[in-house]
Amino acid sequence: MSIAFLLTTLVVVATPGTGVVYTLAAALSRGRRAGVVAALGCALGIVPHMVATVTGVAALLHASATAFQVLKYAGVAYLLYMAWATLRDREAIAVDRDQDAAHVPAARVIARGVLINILNPKLTLFFFAFLPQFVDRGEPNALAHMLVLSGVFMAVTFVVFAGYGVLAASVRSHVVSRPRVMTWLRRSFAGSFVALGAKLAFTPR
């Protein structure tokens, strides 16, 4: 476990992306607990990418343009769906006065977080290019080492995203009685999902 790995992981995780946007939306709408649960879902969404990298599926995505495009556009479609759902459903970003209100089941919050990260082929390719830099393929425990590093990446993701969620939840009280603020928040989150979807669609492999 090197300092370089930890610093690189922290920079990558802390950079705002789909998981951060989703976690912030959950925390602002339903409070601290929902933000932490959303962070857990996003962290769990890393598992399939970790498995794909370890088993070599990432190499297939890298080699097959068709496989990559199919997964990529599935991710784009889901992000656009999230944008549409955020705009359509006023309850999606509707602040309740109860700090830890949980109108949406935790399982659903986690499932959405998992889907957001699963349908992002860039994450699999990131693992494919990122982890080998810190693992000596010649060492006898290379696979175990890669799994440990992946676990650390997941843990850092959860801690950082949960931090974002807790910070967002701390300002909920300032927007509870401001419907116009909530309207603009809904639009902002929807716009963020659209922008992230466009970025995924037009970013080359």
C-alpha positions in Angstrom: 0.0 0.0 0.0 1.8 3.1 -1.2 1.3 6.8 -0.5 1.1 7.3 -4.3 -1.8 4.9 -4.5 -3.7 6.5 -1.7 -3.2 10.0 -3.0 -4.2 9.0 -6.5 -7.3 7.2 -5.2 -8.3 10.2 -3.1 -8.0 12.6 -6.0 -10.0 10.3 -8.4 -12.7 9.7 -5.8 -13.1 13.3 -4.6 -13.5 14.6 -8.2 -17.2 15.3 -8.7 -19.0 12.8 -10.9 -22.2 10.9 -11.2 -21.8 9.2 -7.8 -21.2 12.5 -6.0 -24.2 14.2 -7.8 -26.4 11.3 -6.7 -25.2 11.3 -3.1 -25.7 15.1 -2.9 -29.2 14.8 -4.3 -30.1 12.0 -1.8 -28.7 13.9 1.2 -30.4 17.2 0.3 -33.7 15.6 -0.3 -33.9 13.0 2.6 -31.2 13.9 5.0 -27.9 12.5 6.4 -28.9 8.9 6.5 -30.0 8.9 2.9 -26.8 10.5 1.9 -24.7 7.8 3.6 -26.9 5.1 2.2 -26.4 6.5 -1.3 -22.7 6.6 -0.7 -22.8 2.9 0.2 -24.7 2.1 -3.0 -22.1 3.9 -5.1 -19.3 2.1 -3.3 -21.0 -1.3 -3.9 -21.4 -0.4 -7.6 -17.6 -0.6 -7.8 -17.6 -4.4 -7.1 -18.6 -5.5 -10.6 -15.9 -3.3 -12.1 -13.4 -4.8 -9.7 -14.5 -8.3 -10.6 -14.4 -7.4 -14.3 -10.9 -6.2 -14.0 -9.6 -9.2 -12.1 -11.3 -11.7 -14.5 -10.2 -9.9 -17.6 -13.5 -8.6 -18.8 -12.0 -5.1 -18.9 -9.7 -6.4 -21.5 -12.7 -7.5 -23.6 -14.3 -4.1 -23.2 -11.0 -2.5 -24.3 -10.6 -4.7 -27.3 -14.2 -4.9 -28.4 -15.6 -1.5 -29.6 -19.1 -3.0 -29.8 -19.1 -4.3 -26.2 -17.8 -1.0 -24.9 -20.4 1.1 -26.9 -23.3 -1.1 -25.7 -22.4 -0.7 -22.0 -21.5 3.0 -22.5 -24.8 3.9 -24.0 -26.7 1.9 -21.5 -25.0 4.2 -18.9 -25.9 7.3 -20.9 -29.5 6.2 -21.1 -29.7 5.6 -17.4 -28.2 9.0 -16.6 -30.8 10.6 -18.9 -33.5 8.7 -17.2 -32.3 10.0 -13.8 -32.4 13.5 -15.2 -35.9 13.0 -16.5 -37.1 11.4 -13.2 -35.6 14.2 -11.2 -37.5 16.9 -13.2 -40.7 14.9 -13.4 -41.0 13.7 -9.8 -41.1 16.6 -7.4 -40.6 14.1 -4.6 -37.2 13.2 -6.0 -35.7 16.4 -4.6 -38.3 17.4 -2.0 -36.9 18.3 1.4 -38.8 17.1 4.4 -38.6 18.9 7.7 -37.6 15.6 9.4 -33.8 15.6 9.2 -33.6 11.9 8.6 -36.9 11.3 6.7 -36.8 8.2 4.6 -39.7 8.1 2.3 -37.7 6.1 -0.2 -36.6 2.6 1.0 -32.9 2.3 1.7 -32.7 -0.6 -0.7 -34.0 1.5 -3.6 -31.5 4.3 -2.8 -28.7 1.7 -2.7 -29.9 0.1 -6.0 -29.8 3.4 -7.8 -26.3 4.1 -6.6 -25.2 0.7 -7.7 -26.7 1.1 -11.1 -25.1 4.5 -11.6 -21.7 3.0 -11.1 -22.3 -0.3 -12.8 -23.4 1.4 -16.1 -20.1 3.3 -16.4 -17.6 1.4 -18.5 -15.0 4.1 -17.9 -14.8 2.9 -14.3 -13.9 -0.6 -15.5 -11.3 0.7 -17.9 -10.0 2.9 -15.1 -9.5 -0.1 -12.9 -7.9 -1.9 -15.8 -5.3 0.9 -16.3 -5.0 2.0 -12.7 -4.6 -1.0 -10.5 -1.8 -2.8 -12.5 0.5 0.2 -11.9 0.6 -0.7 -8.2 0.7 -4.5 -8.5 3.7 -6.5 -9.6 2.3 -9.2 -11.9 5.2 -11.4 -11.1 4.5 -11.6 -7.3 2.8 -14.8 -6.1 0.0 -12.9 -4.4 -0.7 -10.4 -7.2 -4.4 -11.3 -7.3 -4.8 -10.9 -3.5 -2.9 -7.6 -3.7 -5.2 -6.3 -6.4 -8.3 -7.3 -4.4 -6.9 -5.4 -1.3 -6.2 -2.3 -3.3 -9.7 -2.5 -4.8 -11.2 -2.8 -1.4 -9.3 0.3 -0.2 -10.6 2.2 -3.3 -14.1 1.2 -2.3 -13.6 2.2 1.3 -12.2 5.6 0.3 -15.1 6.1 -2.1 -17.6 5.4 0.7 -15.9 7.7 3.2 -15.5 10.6 0.7 -19.1 10.3 -0.7 -20.5 9.9 2.8 -18.6 13.1 3.7 -20.2 14.9 0.8 -23.6 13.6 1.9 -23.2 14.7 5.5 -22.1 18.2 4.4 -25.1 18.5 2.1 -27.5 17.3 4.8 -26.1 20.0 7.1 -27.5 22.7 4.9 -31.0 21.2 4.4 -32.5 23.5 7.0 -31.6 26.5 4.9 -33.7 25.3 2.0 -36.7 23.7 3.7 -38.9 26.8 3.4 -37.6 27.9 0.0 -39.6 26.2 -2.8 -37.8 28.2 -5.5 -34.5 27.0 -4.2 -35.7 23.4 -4.4 -36.9 24.0 -7.9 -33.5 25.2 -9.0 -31.8 22.3 -7.2 -34.0 19.9 -9.1 -33.1 21.5 -12.4 -29.4 21.7 -11.4 -29.2 18.0 -10.5 -31.1 17.1 -13.7 -28.8 19.2 -15.7 -25.8 17.6 -14.0 -27.0 14.1 -15.0 -27.5 15.3 -18.6 -24.0 16.8 -18.7 -22.4 13.7 -17.2 -24.3 11.5 -19.7 -23.2 13.7 -22.6 -19.6 13.5 -21.3 -19.8 9.7 -21.2 -21.4 9.6 -24.6 -18.8 11.8 -26.3 -15.7 10.7 -24.5 -13.6 8.3 -26.5 -12.4 5.0 -24.9 
